[in-house]
Amino acid sequence: MAIEQVSFANPWQRVLFEAELKHKHALVLAALTLPGETLAAYLCLWLVAGEAQVQNLAVNPGFRQRGVGRYLLVKGLDEARRRGAKVANLEVRPSNLAARRLYASLGFFEVGRRPGYYQAEGEDALLLDCDLTTAPFLPPLAG
């Protein structure tokens, strides 16, 4: 919850995380440090009908700009692809330049916009997709 609070203007409430952990379509991953096992980052995805919907990705401020978010997202997308996802999609704020750079570096591209999606701030959401069947950052599927 502490990472969520410092990462987003409109953070998820605890009940949303609890529901995410119980949802049958959810894939939730966490990156922990060693030896202290501090939570460095977390990722929440939904896997539905061949799509991976990135619901939430946040990195502990002390671990930003170290590749932790990239690592976790790549691991999550690889697992989603192994479970049959062909495409990944997400919403991102136009003002979140760090996230947009990360997503673009992994092959996400803009496919649309949701006007006023982030209501509290009056900010749109950019809709991004990534083709997981051709993503060069993912290892080949075995088989």
SULKA-V147975 format. One record per helix or strand of 2 or more residues. SS is the DSSP state (helix for helix, strand for strand). FROM is the first residue (numbers start at 1). TO is the last residue. Records with the same first field share a line. If there is no record, write none. Layout:
SS: FROM-TO + FROM-TO
This chain:
helix: 2-7 + 14-22 + 61-63 + 68-82 + 97-105
strand: 26-32 + 39-48 + 51-59 + 87-93 + 109-118 + 123-131
